[in-house]
Amino acid sequence: MLPLLSLFRTGHLWPCIAILVFSAPSAGQEAPSDSNSIAKPNVPFPEKGIAARYPGDQGIQKDPLVIFAEDFEIDSIDDLRSRWETVRDPEVMTLDSQTPDGGKGAKSLLIAQRQELGTGADLYRRLDAGYERIFARMMVRFADDCEPIHHFGTCLGGNYPSTAWPSVRAGEPTRGDKAFWVGIEPFGKSWRWDYYTYWHAMRGSPPRGQTWGNSFIQDPKLTIPKEKWICVETMVQMNDIGKKNGEMALWIDGTLVSHLGPGFPVGKWVFDKFLPGEGGEGVRWNPDKGDREYLKNPPEGTPFEGFEFRTIDQLNVNFVWLYVYITQGTKGHANRVWFDDVVVAKQYIGPPEKGPAKGPDNGKKRP
């Protein structure tokens, strides 16, 4: 495993969220679109998620579909060590009184990256033996003076065998029998949401075919407001061995903004970026030729091929990774990011429902 600080591409201002299935413009459903940028899946996602049954998220950790929940209603940062296997740089973590909508709890986690103290902080844990399909939801807020983030998570992925710490390598494809990971990031200075995905069949880019996290949304309107709590949920569906039928999906504030799988959406590849709704000439890096290869596409684009995240059954989704990683912060400036109400589950979760404040012991009694 590479040391954590060497995992990312230095100077590459791309930051590194839960994911999966289904239908129309209310919470958990597909928003209407005048392009092919959102999937047309066979089975719609449910209109309401798990959170709809638990106002204020109270008791959500006890739902049989919930794998892990964290609301940071704890006494001290040291208490995180009993719930997360890796807690990196806790000195830049604090428990803060700013919480989503002011009513779902008394505390959130604040990570305040400072250049003189390092690149940020991490929370990482394994998810039992792993899962074929998984959703992860979090609430996140960025300070109005937060500088561009290099990498960011909630990140979902898998290692075989599993590890108790982040074990990812940037700049090279994973092995289909060893690893994959899916991040959702606020991309650089543009401050827009997109994926940052690594798997063994990922696409490379010039000048040497190096592979940085592939992205799949490219929507300039999907910008990130500062000083506002945002609900981010992603889904990952593993593929059957020998098939490219893996899927990813992303919801922002309960609206499905992206869903990719075998045959959807329609678009084209330009090196390591899939452009939904676009057609015409595309280009890929051909590793056998060591050069670019131009591709002819119809004007409306070509159906997305789907994901082959793995080549063996033993590799599945077995970790969740929460972090902030900034390499070019300004000395003396704190880049503040708040996290709260993290839930990992087997089905769509949805935004937290408004409800009574959580009790002081909620954060201590969950699986």
Sequence and secondary structure as in RCSB ss.txt:
>XXXX:A:sequence
MLPLLSLFRTGHLWPCIAILVFSAPSAGQEAPSDSNSIAKPNVPFPEKGIAARYPGDQGIQKDPLVIFAEDFEID
SIDDLRSRWETVRDPEVMTLDSQTPDGGKGAKSLLIAQRQELGTGADLYRRLDAGYERIFARMMVRFADDCEPIH
HFGTCLGGNYPSTAWPSVRAGEPTRGDKAFWVGIEPFGKSWRWDYYTYWHAMRGSPPRGQTWGNSFIQDPKLTIP
KEKWICVETMVQMNDIGKKNGEMALWIDGTLVSHLGPGFPVGKWVFDKFLPGEGGEGVRWNPDKGDREYLKNPPE
GTPFEGFEFRTIDQLNVNFVWLYVYITQGTKGHANRVWFDDVVVAKQYIGPPEKGPAKGPDNGKKRP
>XXXX:A:secstr
   GGGSS TT       B    SSSTTEE   SSS S   SS   SS GGGGSGGGTTGGGSTTEEEEE   SS
 GGGGGGT SEEE GGGEEEES  GGGTS S EEEEEEEGGG SEEEEEEEEEEEESEEEEEEEEEE TT    S
EEEEEEEEESS  SS    TBS   TTTEEEEEEEE GGG BEEEEEE TT   BTTTTBB  BB    TT B  
SSS EEEEEEEE   TTS  BEEEEEETTEEEEEEBTTBSEEEEETTEEEET  S EEEEETTTTEEEEE   TT
 EE   B   SSTT  EEEEEEEEE SS  TT EEEEEEEEEEEESS   S    S   TTGGGS  
